[in-house]
Amino acid sequence: MIRRQDAITPTDASIQLGISARHARTMLHRLAMANILLPRSGDKRVRSYVLNPDGKHLFL
């Protein structure tokens, strides 16, 4: 799921992980704050994220 260069949304994450969309949104936000993910769309309301190229080595 995260290996793709496609953006990931809270809905996608919630379905894949079997958690609520709200919890997925919180987790994605925390990963973005840790600079593992980068916002892909939206300035005030981030709708999707992509893997930070600098953090890619942590997961691949």
C-alpha positions in Angstrom: 0.0 0.0 0.0 2.6 2.6 1.0 5.2 1.4 -1.5 3.3 2.8 -4.4 4.1 6.4 -5.4 0.3 6.9 -5.5 -1.1 9.1 -2.8 -2.7 7.5 0.2 -5.9 8.9 1.7 -7.3 8.3 5.2 -10.1 6.2 3.6 -7.6 4.0 1.8 -5.6 3.5 5.0 -8.7 2.8 7.1 -9.8 0.1 4.7 -6.4 -1.5 4.4 -5.8 -1.4 8.2 -9.3 -2.2 9.4 -9.6 1.0 11.5 -11.8 4.0 11.5 -11.2 6.8 9.0 -10.8 9.2 11.9 -8.0 7.1 13.5 -6.4 6.7 10.1 -6.4 10.4 9.6 -4.7 10.9 13.0 -2.1 8.3 12.2 -1.3 9.8 8.8 -1.1 13.3 10.3 1.4 12.0 12.9 3.5 10.3 10.2 3.5 13.7 8.3 4.6 15.5 11.5 7.5 13.0 11.8 8.4 13.9 8.2 7.8 10.3 7.0 4.9 11.3 4.8 4.4 14.5 2.8 1.0 16.2 2.1 0.1 15.8 -1.5 -3.1 17.7 -1.8 -4.6 20.5 0.2 -3.0 23.3 2.2 -5.3 23.7 5.2 -7.1 20.4 4.8 -4.7 17.7 3.7 -6.6 15.1 1.7 -3.8 12.7 0.7 -0.2 11.9 1.5 2.8 10.5 -0.3 5.9 8.8 1.1 8.8 11.3 1.7 11.7 10.5 -0.6 14.1 11.1 2.3 12.3 8.6 4.5 11.8 6.0 1.8 14.8 4.0 3.0 13.1 3.3 6.3 10.4 1.2 4.7 11.8 -0.3 1.4 
